[in-house]
Amino acid sequence: MRADRLLAVLLLMQSRGQVTAAEVAAELEVSVATARRDLEALSAAGIPVYSQPGRGGGWSLVGGARTDLSGLSAVEARALFLLAGPAAAASGEAKAALRKLVRALPQTFRAEAEAAARATMVDDVRWGARTRPRPDLVEALQTAVVERRKVRLDYTDSGNRRSQPVVEPWGVIDKDGTWYLVAVTARGRRTFRVDRMTAADPTGETFDLPADFALARAWDEITGTVEELRSRTRATLLIEQRYTEILRDHFGRHCHVEAELDDGRVRVRVAAPTPLDIARQLAGWGALIDVVEPRSVRDELHRIGSELAGRYGP
């Protein structure tokens, strides 16, 4: 679970005394299943959280509601700051918040808590991948979302078409280092990549956010549409079972094991936008993979193999 969400759940329980997974989900705009996993993760990390089943039950902190962290033991404080520490690297505001949490601890626990906060860091950049700095406009867009102020974007889309729409910014999303703005325009709801913006100027107008809007739910709908477009071509292939995890690294959520075969192989279903996209991913596997269908993927593999043999053959 994310460290910032951990702290939000803790503060919610401290203010209310007892919460249900549904209440946490509603407050933090996540699914009930995610909220339940977060609560269970708190308990597993050593934070004094317990659940009471049945009607009228929920999740509480041992000892009842509290407004500070003075009730934590040394072990509990260490567990909390091991999880919260990586979040502090994100910004000066996060560091300031962590310092306030440290001061809320009993004096005897502070040194160990500070050490725990420094014990872990998060590096989101993969080996060999370029660093993606946060776009300068993210903070301005976040402010516009919070204050519910319309902004005029200077935007260039993927087709290199420039426009200056006036939008209602409803939420900002960080998707694996790429930032998106969920907004409403005169033509309805749209998603904009922040790194394609050169300006986001307030217009002076405000807007009302629908009471039933949940950013997490909206993003699920957006990603569902994108993933559907990314999985237009499906292929069935056979591979030794020991290689399935590596194959999942290639195709992510578009890789599903359908059946285990008697010869030690498994039948796997993969998907991508086009037959060529699938063939490019599979070409390096050589004879380790047998593509059963469709014929279009097999043809692309044959073409790639012929090109390579023609260039590098004897």
C-alpha positions in Angstrom: 0.0 0.0 0.0 1.1 3.6 -0.5 2.6 5.3 2.5 0.5 8.5 2.0 -2.7 6.4 2.1 -1.4 4.6 5.2 -1.3 7.9 7.0 -4.7 8.9 5.7 -6.3 5.7 7.0 -4.6 6.2 10.4 -5.8 9.7 10.7 -9.3 8.7 9.7 -9.5 6.0 12.4 -8.1 8.4 15.0 -10.8 11.0 14.2 -13.7 8.6 14.0 -12.7 5.9 16.4 -14.0 3.1 14.2 -14.4 2.8 10.5 -15.6 0.2 8.0 -13.8 -0.7 4.8 -16.6 0.9 2.8 -16.1 4.2 4.7 -12.4 4.2 4.1 -13.0 3.4 0.4 -15.4 6.3 0.1 -13.1 8.8 1.9 -10.0 7.8 -0.1 -11.7 7.2 -3.4 -10.5 3.6 -3.7 -12.3 0.3 -4.1 -13.6 -1.5 -1.0 -11.3 -4.4 -1.7 -8.3 -2.0 -1.8 -9.4 -0.3 1.5 -9.7 -3.8 3.1 -6.2 -4.7 1.9 -4.8 -1.4 3.3 -6.4 -2.0 6.7 -5.0 -5.6 6.8 -1.6 -4.3 5.7 -1.6 -1.9 8.6 -2.3 -4.7 11.0 0.3 -6.9 9.4 2.9 -4.1 9.7 2.5 -4.1 13.4 0.3 -1.0 13.7 -2.3 -1.6 16.6 -5.3 -2.0 14.3 -7.9 -4.7 14.9 -11.3 -5.6 13.3 -14.6 -6.4 14.9 -16.9 -8.5 12.7 -20.6 -8.4 12.5 -23.2 -5.7 12.5 -21.9 -2.5 14.1 -18.4 -3.7 13.7 -15.4 -2.2 11.8 -11.8 -1.4 12.2 -10.3 0.5 15.2 -7.0 1.4 16.8 -6.3 -0.4 20.0 -7.1 1.9 22.9 -9.8 3.8 21.0 -9.7 7.1 19.1 -6.5 9.2 19.4 -5.5 12.5 17.8 -1.7 11.9 18.1 0.8 9.1 17.9 1.8 9.0 21.5 0.0 5.7 22.0 2.4 3.8 19.7 5.0 1.4 21.1 8.6 1.5 19.9 7.9 -1.5 17.6 4.7 0.0 16.2 6.4 3.4 15.6 9.3 1.7 13.8 6.8 -0.2 11.6 4.9 3.0 10.8 8.0 5.0 9.8 9.5 2.2 7.7 6.3 2.5 5.6 6.0 6.3 5.7 9.6 7.1 5.1 9.7 6.6 1.3 6.8 9.0 0.9 8.9 11.8 2.4 11.3 11.8 -0.6 8.5 13.0 -2.8 8.4 16.7 -1.7 9.3 19.2 0.9 5.7 19.1 2.2 6.0 15.4 2.8 9.2 15.9 4.7 7.6 18.5 6.9 4.6 16.2 7.6 7.0 13.4 8.6 8.9 15.8 11.0 5.5 16.6 12.6 4.8 12.9 13.0 8.2 12.4 14.6 7.5 15.2 17.1 4.2 13.6 18.0 6.0 10.5 19.3 7.3 10.0 22.8 10.9 11.3 23.1 12.4 7.9 23.7 11.0 6.6 20.3 12.1 9.6 18.1 15.6 8.5 17.2 14.6 5.1 16.1 11.6 6.5 14.2 13.9 8.9 12.3 16.3 6.1 11.5 13.4 4.0 10.2 12.1 6.8 8.0 15.6 7.0 6.4 16.0 3.3 6.0 14.1 2.9 2.8 13.7 4.8 -0.5 11.7 4.3 -3.6 13.4 4.5 -7.0 10.6 4.4 -9.7 13.0 4.4 -12.6 13.7 1.0 -14.2 17.2 -0.1 -15.1 18.0 1.3 -18.5 14.9 3.6 -18.5 15.1 7.4 -18.7 14.1 9.5 -15.7 10.7 11.1 -16.0 10.7 14.4 -14.1 7.4 15.6 -12.8 6.0 18.3 -15.3 6.1 21.8 -14.0 2.3 22.3 -14.5 1.3 19.4 -12.1 1.2 21.7 -9.0 -0.8 24.4 -10.8 -3.3 21.7 -12.0 -3.6 20.2 -8.5 -4.3 23.7 -7.1 -7.0 24.2 -9.8 -8.6 20.9 -8.9 -8.7 21.7 -5.2 -10.0 25.2 -5.7 -12.4 24.1 -8.5 -11.2 26.7 -11.0 -11.4 26.4 -14.7 -8.2 26.6 -16.7 -7.3 27.3 -20.3 -4.8 24.7 -21.6 -2.3 25.1 -24.4 -2.3 21.5 -25.6 -0.7 19.5 -28.4 -2.2 16.1 -29.0 -0.6 12.9 -30.3 -1.4 14.0 -33.8 0.6 17.2 -33.3 -2.7 19.3 -33.4 -2.6 22.3 -31.1 -5.7 23.5 -29.2 -6.6 25.8 -26.3 -9.6 24.3 -24.6 -11.1 25.7 -21.4 -11.6 22.8 -19.0 -12.9 21.9 -15.6 -10.0 20.0 -13.9 -11.5 17.1 -12.0 -8.3 15.2 -11.0 -4.7 14.6 -11.6 -3.2 11.1 -12.1 0.4 9.8 -11.9 0.5 6.7 -14.0 4.0 5.1 -13.8 5.7 8.5 -14.1 3.4 9.9 -16.8 0.9 12.5 -15.5 -2.7 12.9 -16.8 -5.4 15.4 -16.2 -9.0 14.2 -16.0 -11.2 17.2 -17.1 -14.5 18.1 -18.6 -14.6 20.2 -21.8 -17.4 21.6 -23.9 -17.4 18.2 -25.6 -17.5 16.1 -22.5 -15.0 14.4 -20.3 -11.4 14.0 -21.6 -8.0 12.9 -20.5 -5.0 15.1 -21.2 -1.3 14.2 -20.9 0.3 16.9 -18.8 3.6 16.6 -20.6 1.9 17.8 -23.8 0.7 21.0 -22.1 2.7 24.3 -22.3 0.3 26.3 -20.2 -2.7 25.9 -17.8 -3.9 29.4 -17.1 -6.8 30.0 -14.6 -9.8 31.8 -16.3 -11.3 33.2 -13.1 -14.3 31.0 -13.5 -15.2 28.3 -11.0 -17.2 25.1 -11.4 -19.1 22.6 -9.2 -17.8 19.0 -9.0 -20.6 16.4 -9.1 -21.3 15.0 -5.7 -21.0 11.4 -6.9 -17.7 11.9 -8.8 -14.9 9.6 -7.6 -11.5 10.0 -9.3 -10.5 6.3 -8.8 -13.7 5.1 -10.5 -13.3 7.5 -13.4 -9.7 6.4 -13.9 -10.8 2.8 -13.9 -13.2 3.5 -16.7 -10.5 5.4 -18.7 -7.9 2.7 -18.3 -10.5 0.0 -19.1 -11.2 1.7 -22.4 -7.4 2.1 -23.1 -6.7 -1.5 -22.2 -9.5 -2.7 -24.5 -7.9 -0.8 -27.4 -4.6 -2.3 -26.5 -5.9 -5.9 -26.6 -7.6 -5.9 -30.0 -5.5 -8.8 -31.3 -5.3 -12.0 -29.2 -3.0 -15.0 -29.7 -2.9 -18.5 -28.2 0.5 -20.0 -27.6 2.2 -22.9 -25.9 5.2 -22.4 -23.6 7.0 -24.3 -20.8 5.4 -23.5 -17.5 8.6 -22.2 -16.0 8.7 -19.3 -18.5 5.2 -18.0 -17.7 6.3 -15.3 -15.3 8.8 -13.9 -17.8 6.0 -13.9 -20.4 3.9 -11.9 -17.9 6.6 -9.3 -17.7 6.3 -8.8 -21.4 2.5 -8.6 -21.7 1.4 -7.6 -18.2 -2.3 -7.9 -17.6 -2.7 -9.1 -21.2 -1.3 -12.5 -20.4 -3.5 -15.3 -19.1 -2.7 -19.0 -18.5 -5.7 -21.0 -19.8 -4.6 -24.6 -19.2 -1.8 -26.8 -18.1 -0.8 -29.6 -20.5 0.5 -33.1 -19.8 3.9 -32.4 -21.5 4.8 -29.7 -18.9 3.7 -26.8 -21.1 0.8 -24.4 -20.6 -1.6 -22.8 -23.0 -1.4 -19.0 -22.7 -3.5 -16.2 -24.1 -1.8 -12.9 -24.9 -3.1 -9.7 -26.4 -1.8 -6.5 -28.0 -3.1 -3.9 -30.5 -1.9 -5.6 -33.7 -0.4 -8.9 -34.8 2.9 -7.2 -35.4 3.0 -6.0 -31.8 2.6 -9.6 -30.6 5.1 -10.9 -33.1 7.7 -8.4 -32.0 7.4 -9.5 -28.4 7.6 -13.2 -29.3 10.3 -13.1 -32.0 13.2 -13.3 -29.4 11.8 -16.4 -27.9 12.6 -18.5 -31.0 11.5 -22.1 -30.7 10.7 -21.8 -27.0 7.2 -20.6 -27.9 4.7 -22.3 -30.3 2.1 -19.8 -31.6 -1.1 -21.8 -32.2 -3.3 -19.0 -33.5 -4.0 -16.6 -35.2 -2.4 -17.1 -38.6 -1.7 -13.3 -38.8 0.7 -13.5 -35.9 2.4 -16.6 -37.3 2.8 -14.8 -40.6 4.4 -11.8 -38.9 6.8 -14.1 -37.1 7.7 -15.8 -40.4 8.3 -12.4 -42.0 10.6 -11.2 -39.1 12.5 -14.5 -39.2 13.0 -14.2 -42.9 14.3 -10.7 -42.6 16.8 -11.7 -39.9 17.9 -14.7 -41.8 18.4 -12.7 -44.9 20.5 -10.0 -43.1 22.5 -12.2 -40.8 22.5 -15.6 -42.4 25.7 -17.1 -44.0 
